[in-house]
Amino acid sequence: MNNRLDPADAFRNWLKYQTELVSIAMQAGYTRDQAIEMLKIYTLEGIKVHIGVISQSH
């Protein structure tokens, strides 16, 4: 049994999640451009945290 998600479905799910995050920010009163910039920062912070975890494990 293959439990792997189809790459197209995985991308669609990721895109839906990102779109929902932008919508949440816009509902809070931010412009679409501001919401996208916040999403970039949010994503970069996640990368920063993961790099820190990886570097501490070596």
FENRAFEN-V793774 format. One record per residue. RES is the residue in three letters. PHI is phi in whole degrees, 0 to 359 (999 if undefined). PSI is psi in radians with two decimals (none if undefined). D_FIRST is the distance of its C-alpha to the first C-alpha in Angstrom with 2 decimals. Layout:
BEGIN
RES;PHI;PSI;D_FIRST  RES;PHI;PSI;D_FIRST
END
This chain:
BEGIN
MET;999;2.27;0.00  ASN;259;2.00;3.81  ASN;266;0.09;6.33  ARG;288;2.38;9.19  LEU;283;2.42;11.95  ASP;303;2.33;13.68  PRO;305;-0.67;16.86  ALA;296;-0.74;19.15  ASP;294;-0.71;17.82  ALA;299;-0.76;18.07  PHE;293;-0.75;21.59  ARG;300;-0.73;22.59  ASN;296;-0.75;21.65  TRP;298;-0.79;23.63  LEU;297;-0.72;26.47  LYS;299;-0.74;26.66  TYR;297;-0.78;26.98  GLN;297;-0.72;29.70  THR;297;-0.70;31.48  GLU;295;-0.67;31.54  LEU;296;-0.72;33.08  VAL;297;-0.75;35.74  SER;298;-0.71;36.47  ILE;299;-0.79;36.96  ALA;296;-0.70;39.42  MET;293;-0.63;41.23  GLN;294;-0.45;41.59  ALA;278;-0.02;43.18  GLY;107;0.05;45.78  TYR;274;2.68;44.64  THR;286;2.91;44.78  ARG;299;-0.76;41.69  ASP;298;-0.73;42.78  GLN;296;-0.72;43.29  ALA;298;-0.73;39.89  ILE;294;-0.71;38.24  GLU;297;-0.71;40.32  MET;295;-0.65;39.27  LEU;296;-0.69;35.60  LYS;299;-0.81;36.25  ILE;297;-0.78;37.96  TYR;303;-0.76;35.24  THR;293;-0.77;32.62  LEU;296;-0.65;34.93  GLU;296;-0.68;35.59  GLY;297;-0.71;31.88  ILE;296;-0.77;31.76  LYS;301;-0.77;34.94  VAL;297;-0.79;33.54  HIS;295;-0.66;30.41  ILE;296;-0.72;32.69  GLY;299;-0.74;34.88  VAL;295;-0.76;32.09  ILE;296;-0.77;30.91  SER;291;-0.51;34.52  GLN;284;-0.38;35.27  SER;274;-0.09;32.43  HIS;254;none;33.88
END
